[in-house]
Amino acid sequence: MAHANINNRQPKSRLELEPHQIILRPLVTEKGIHRSTRHNQYAFQVNSLADKVSVREAIEKLYPNVKVTKVATQNRKGKKRRYRHRLGETKSWKKAIVTLDPEHGEIEFF
């Protein structure tokens, strides 16, 4: 039985997403502001089909004056919620923490 090579994995989807479809919104929180001032890291909610390479390319296209050095992604599980007398769950989503090169600028949200 032949084993699949890990380096030649197929992507989750063959869809080609535009940069504005990959980066859904910036996550502006107290922790995110702290990261941006101290470590030059920014958090974004991204499309669940996006991988690290596509997130890097999308950030560099949407913000042309920055250079990405590192991308870390997290799959965030939805939380259980109640609405009236029914139980439900919020959607699961993907978060990307992008580290920028300090010499090539920063991202201003406000």
C-alpha positions in Angstrom: 0.0 0.0 0.0 1.5 3.3 -1.1 1.5 6.2 1.4 0.6 9.7 0.3 3.4 12.2 0.4 2.5 14.9 2.9 4.2 17.7 0.8 2.0 16.9 -2.2 -1.3 17.4 -0.4 -4.2 18.6 -2.4 -5.8 21.9 -1.3 -9.2 21.9 0.4 -10.7 23.6 -2.5 -9.7 24.5 -6.1 -11.5 27.8 -5.9 -9.3 30.8 -6.5 -10.3 33.5 -4.0 -9.7 37.2 -4.4 -7.9 39.0 -1.6 -11.1 40.6 -0.3 -12.7 37.2 -0.2 -9.8 35.7 1.9 -9.5 38.5 4.5 -13.0 39.0 5.9 -12.4 41.6 8.6 -9.7 42.7 11.0 -10.1 41.7 14.6 -9.7 44.9 16.7 -9.5 43.8 20.4 -7.5 44.9 23.4 -5.2 41.9 22.9 -4.9 42.7 19.2 -3.9 46.3 19.8 -1.3 45.2 22.4 0.1 42.7 19.8 0.2 45.4 17.1 2.1 47.9 19.2 4.6 45.5 20.9 5.1 42.7 18.3 3.9 44.2 15.0 1.2 41.4 14.8 -2.3 41.8 13.4 -5.3 39.5 13.7 -7.8 38.9 11.0 -10.9 36.8 10.4 -10.2 34.8 7.2 -12.1 32.5 4.9 -12.0 28.9 6.3 -10.7 27.7 2.9 -7.7 30.0 3.0 -4.2 28.7 3.8 -1.2 30.5 5.1 0.3 31.3 1.7 -3.0 32.8 0.4 -3.4 34.9 3.6 0.1 36.2 3.1 -0.5 37.1 -0.6 -3.9 38.7 0.3 -2.4 40.9 3.0 0.4 42.1 0.8 -2.1 42.9 -2.0 -4.6 44.7 0.2 -1.9 46.7 2.1 0.8 47.3 -0.5 3.2 49.1 1.9 3.7 46.1 4.2 5.8 42.9 4.0 4.5 39.7 5.9 7.2 37.7 7.7 4.9 35.1 9.4 1.3 33.8 9.4 -0.2 31.7 12.1 -3.8 30.4 11.7 -6.3 29.0 14.2 -9.6 27.2 13.6 -12.0 28.6 16.2 -14.9 26.4 17.2 -18.4 27.9 17.4 -19.9 28.5 20.9 -23.1 27.1 22.2 -25.8 29.7 22.5 -29.5 29.8 23.6 -32.2 31.8 21.9 -35.5 31.7 23.7 -36.0 28.0 24.5 -33.8 26.6 21.8 -30.2 25.6 21.8 -27.9 26.5 18.9 -24.3 27.1 18.0 -22.5 30.0 16.4 -20.5 29.3 13.3 -16.9 28.0 13.5 -14.4 30.4 11.9 -10.7 30.8 11.1 -8.4 33.4 12.6 -5.0 34.5 11.2 -2.3 36.3 13.1 0.0 38.1 10.7 3.5 39.2 11.7 4.8 42.1 9.7 8.4 43.2 9.0 9.0 46.3 11.1 11.0 48.1 8.4 8.2 47.9 5.8 5.5 49.8 7.6 2.4 48.9 9.6 -1.4 48.7 9.2 -3.6 51.5 10.5 -7.2 50.5 11.3 -8.3 53.9 12.6 
